[in-house]
């Protein structure tokens, strides 16, 4: 990731787009220029009049920024399909449905309301690969925007049916009738984000009794929007009081999902993918592939081992890498995801999707006919610890290569994966050390069956490479 402008209000540029502070580094002019750079890049690949799907989350600044992005795209000859306030995965669905050349989403994901940004999606409806993202960023920085002649600007189509089409794809991936028959009571916290309408629509279509918290898409988030335990105390309490079977929490652009059980206990984002995978695997015969990044819990490996012919493919951190692995698996691809509550269901789209994750989890509840807490208790259990260390005093990110080599030599007997930093797998746990893409820090994750062993692994690695 690249940062420009001041540290107080950075403009952050990455493989998936940009983020900044509204009115400071994230302005209409910036949005129009970045969209123009994106559209110019797409046209440079040989498509003279690309179709781009454009949506936004519910932030108050979103309407103005979407209008600016639409102008930027049309000024370089793109045809724009404006979808309004929709989830990021909904834009991914629309790219596939309309056979568009790409998409843009005005969103800052789980950042608070003062932030906004733009996510780019390629023709597969997923974040562009690094080379493509780099070229878009360079065009933006160099103001290399290929304006068309007056009168040749692209046109606009306003489409308000995207949520329905997204729901249809999700419903085809589960036995909706059995979920309806189970009459499941759900508390849904949509955090006033883009998933308010589609999340509620899905649950009603699945016959659920819904208690909807923060269900107005105002973008004025009722709590800190990242779906972590500390931010979901109201959801936890309400799920218990309502005697609901489950509580769901979406993030502002509705690509991630966190889960609360019937007792109001936060299950944890690492479990979202595992629950979804269990549903898929219970209904699969003949094996297949699950893709997960290197920092995702070993729970998914242990679960997959219970099913004949199922294998887990580990990837670099990043949604695009997980999708690449799924696509490479062809018809064997079952499910992908990350430990941040992101689930990718190939039958829906190639974007993390809270709607698909909800449907699969509800299908699991209906099929098991057990309380969620009992299902979770039957799953592999681990403790994960995440740390980060400043490298400013040890040579910055350049020092990481030496750390990786030291770990390779010290733990030669461990299973090693060095595709993204290095992950070392032992019989009773694992550690993953990887450099940040944004700042001079190294991230270290350790996981084991119990907290004491997880800390032992972390502390041992810290000592070996000389971190402090």
N, C-alpha and C positions, 0 to 999 in steps of 0.2 A: 504494500500500500504506500502511496505517496501523499505527503501532506504539503499544502502550500498555504500562503497567507500567514496570519499571526497565530501564535499558540493559543490565544484567548478564543479565537474563532476559526479553527482550521477548516480548510476545504480538503476533504479526504478523498483521494482517487484510488480505486482498486479494481480488481478483475470484474466486479459486479456493478461498478458505477461510481457514484459520488455521494458524499454527505457533507453538510455544513450547517451553520447557524442561520436560520431564516432572517433575511434583511441585512445580514452582514456578508458572509461568504456564499450563502445559498440564496440567490436572487433570481428574478425572472430572466434577467439578462444572461446569467450563468446557465440557467436551465435551457434557454433557447439556443445558446451557443453549443452546449454539450449535446443536445438533441440533434443539432445541425451536423456536428462532427460524427455522431453515430450514424445518422442517415447517409452522410457523405461516404463513410466507410462502406456501408452496405451497397451503395450504388457503385463503388469502385470495384466490387467483386463481379460486376457485369449485369446487375439487375437495374434496369433503367428507371423503373417506377415501383420501388419496393412497397409492400404493405407492412405497416407497423401497428401492432396492437398497443394501445396506451391506456393504462389504468392508474389509479392512485389509492392510497389509504385515506383515512378520514381526517387527517390533520387540517386545521383551519387554513393553513397556507397552501394546501394541496390544489385547490381549484385554480388559483392564479398560476402556480408553477406548471400545472398540467396544460393550461392554455398556452403558456410560453413554450413548453416542449412541443406541443402540437404545431405551433407556428414554425419552430425551428426545423421540425421534420418536413413540413410541407414546403418550406422555403428551398429545400434541396431536392424536391420532386417526389417525396414519399406520399403515399396514400395512407391516411391515418384512420384507424378504427378506434374511436373513443369509447371506453367501457364504463367510465365513471368510477365510483367508489367500489372497488372489488379487491378480493384477496390476491396476493401475488400468484399463488397457484392457479387462480382463475385466469389470469393473463396467460399463464403457460398453457392452459387448456385451449384458450382462444387462438393462440398461435398455431397449434396443431389443427384445430377445427377449420380455421380459415386459410390454412396453408400460407401463413404470413412469413415474411423474411426475418422477422424479429419482433421484439416487444420492449416496452419501457414501462416501469412502474415508479410513480412518484411516492417514495416512502423512505423513512429512515429506520425501518424495522423496529427494534425495541428501544431506540433512543427516545428520550423525553420530547415533549411537544416543541420546545424551541428549535429542535433539529428537523431538517427534512433532507431529502436526497433523491437520487434517481438510480434504480437498478436497471441494468441492461439484460436482455435475454436474447439468445440467438434463435435461429430458425427451428431448433429443437425445443425451444422454450426453457433453456437453462442458461446459467451464467456463461458468458463467452470464455473460451480458453485464453490463457495468458497472452499469447501472441496477438490475438484479435483485440483483447482489452488494451494491450499496450499501444497498438496502432490507433485505437479510438482516443486514448488519452493524449497521444502525441498530436493528433489532429486538433484536439481541443486546445491544447497548450499553444500550438502554432497558429491557431485561428485558421486552419486549413478547411474551410467550409465551402463546398462547391455549390453556390447558389445557382438556381435555374433562372432562365429568362422570365421577365414579367409575363404573366399569363400562363406560364407552364407549371405553376405551383400545384402540389398535390391536393386532392380533395379530402373531405372529411365525411366519415360515416359514423353516426352516433348509434350505438348498439346497447340496449338495456337488457338483453336476454342472456348475458354471459353466466350469471349465477345459475340459471336453470340448466344450462348445458353442462356446467361443472357438476351439478348435483346428479344429473342423469349418468354421467360417467362413474361417479362414486357408487351410486346405487347398483350399477351393473356388477360391481366387484364384491358384493355381499348378498346374502339371502335376506332381503329386506322384509319378507313376510315373517320369517322366524323372529326377527328383531321386534317387529310390530307386535307379534303374539306375546312377547315377553313383557310388554308394557313397562319399560324401564323409566324410572324417574331420574332426571339429570338436572344438575345445576351447571349452567354455562356462564362463564365470565369472559365476555368478549372485549373487555377493557376499552370500550368505546371506539373500537378499531374497525378495520375493513371487513372483518369476519362476522360482524353483528347480524346482517341480513342472511347471508348464506349459511352461517352456523345454525341459526334458529330454524331456517327452512329445512336443513338436513335433518335435524332432530325431530321436527314435526313429521317429516316424510317417513321417518322410521318409527312413528307411533309413540314417541317418548312424551312423557309429561315433563315440561320444561320450566324451570325457574331460571329466568334470564337476568343475570347481573350485568350492569354497565352495558346495556344492549342498544343504546343510542349511538350511532356512528358520528359523534361530535368531534372526535380527535382530542377532546379534553380528558385525558386519561384519569380515571378515578383513583388510580394508584400507580406506583412506579411500574412501567409496562412490561419489563422483562418477567416472564412467567417462572420465577424462582419461589422457593418456599417462603422467604421473608415477605414477598409481595402479594401472597395469596392467602393471607390470614382470614379475610372476609369470606372467600370461597370455601375455605376449609370449615369455618364455623357454620356457614349457611348449609353446606352439604350435610353436616351432622344434624343440625336442627330440623331440616326438611325431611330427614330420614331418606335421603336420596340414595340411589345405588352407586352413583359416581358423580364426581365433579370434574369439569373440563375447564382449562384456561387457555385461551388463544393469546398470541402476541399481536401487536398492532397491524401487521400485514398478513396475519393468519396463516403463516407457513409453519409455525411451531405450535406444539401442544404439550401442556403439562396436565397431570392427572392426580385427583384426590380420591381416596377410597371412601367407603360408606361411613367410616368412623370420623371422617374429616382429616385423615392423615395424608400428608403430602407424599406421594409415591416417589416422585423424582423424575426429572426429564429423561434420565438414562433408561427408565422403564417403558417410556412411550413406544420406542421402537421394538422392544422385546415383546410387549403385549400384542402389538400389531403383527409381529412376526409369528407369534404363537398361533394367532388366528389363521394366518395364511398356511402355516405348516401343518396344522391339524387337518386342513382340507386338501392337502397336496399329497400326491403319490408319485413316485418316480424320481424324487430328488429335485435339485435345482440350486440356484445361487442366491445368496444374500450378500449385499455389499455394504460395508461399513468402513468408516475411516479409522486410522490407527489410534485415535484417542477415545474411541467408543468402547464401552465396557465389554469385558470378556463374557458377560452374561449371554450375549448373542451367540458366541461360539459354543458355550455349554448347552444352550437350548438347541442349536442346530444339530449337535451331536446326538440328540435323542431321536433324530429322524434319519432314516436310511437314505443315503445318496445326496444329502444336503451339505453344501460346503459354503464357508464364509470367505469372501474375498476382501482383503484389507487394502485401503487406498490412502493416498495423501489426504490431509485435512482439507475440506472444501467440498461443497455440494457438487460442483462440476466433475470432480474426480470420482465421486460415488456414481454419478450418472454414467460416466465413461465406462466404468467397470460393469454396470448393469447392461449397457448397450453391447459391450463386447461379449456378454454371456448369451445374447440372443434369446431364444425361446426358454432357456433355463432360468432367466432372470425372474425372481419372485418378489423381491422387496429390497429397498435400500434405505439408508438413513444415517443419522448421526445422533450422538448422545445428548444433543441439545433440545430434544423433543421433535426432531425433524424426521418425517417418514415419507419416503418416495415410493409410490405405488405405480408401477409401469402402466397399468391399465387405465390410469387417470391422466397423468402427465409426468414430466421429468423434473418437477419442482417439489420441494418439501411441501406437504399439504396437511393442514390440521383437519380438514374435512375427511379426507381418506383415513387419517389416523383415528378420528372419532368413530367412523363407521366400523372399522375393523375391531376396535376395542369393544364397541357395543355388540358386535357379532360374537365376539369371544364370550361376553357375559351371557348372551342368550344361549349359546351352545353349551357352556359349562353349567349353567343354572346354579352357580355358586356366587357368594359375595366376592367382590373384587379383592378384599383382603386375603381370602383363602387362595385365590388364584395367584396373587403375588407371593404368598408364602410358599407356593409350590415351585416357584422359579429359583434359579441359582441366585445366591446372595453374595454381594461383594461390597467392600468399602473403597471409595475412590477419594484420593486427595490430590488437589491441584495447587501448584506453587508456581511463582515466577520470580526470576532473579535478574537484577540490573547488571548489565555487562559493561557499564561505562568505565569502570576502574580496571577492567581486565582485557581491554582491547576491542570492546564492542562485539558486533556480530561475527567479526573475523575469528574470534576465539572459539566459536562453536565447532568448527571443523576439527580442531585439536581435541575438544571434549568428546566428540563422536568417535574419533579414532582411539582414544584412551578407553572408552567404554567397550568398543569392539574387542580390544586386546584383553581387557580385564575380565570380560564376561564371554570369553570365546565359546564356552559350553552352552550358553543361552541361545534360544531361537532369536535370530536378529532380523529386523526389517529396517533398512536404511533409506527407504524411498522418501521419507520426510523427517529429517533428523534421524533419530534411531529409537526403535522400540525393542526392548529386551523382554522376552517372555520366559518365565520360570514356571516350575510345576505349581507353585502356590501364589503366583501373582505376576505382575508386569510393571514396567516403567517405560515412559515415553518422553524423551527429551527432544525438543524442537525449537528452532529460533523463531522469534516473532518476525512478521513481515513488515511491521509498522514502526518498531522502536527497538533500541538496543537492550532487549531482554531475551531471556531464554525461558521457555515454559517447560515445566516438569510435572508429569502426571504419574501417579502410582496407584495401583489397585491390587487388593488382596482379599482373602476371605474375611479377615478381621482388620480393624483399624490399626492395631499394634504392628502387624506385619506390613501393612501399607506404609506406615511411617518408617519402619526399618528399611524398606526398599528405597524410599525417598532419601532418607538420611545417608544411606550407604552411597548412593550415586552422588549426592552433594559432596560427600567427602572425597570420593574418587576423582571427580573433575575439578575440585577446589572452588566450588561456589560458596557464597556466603550471603 
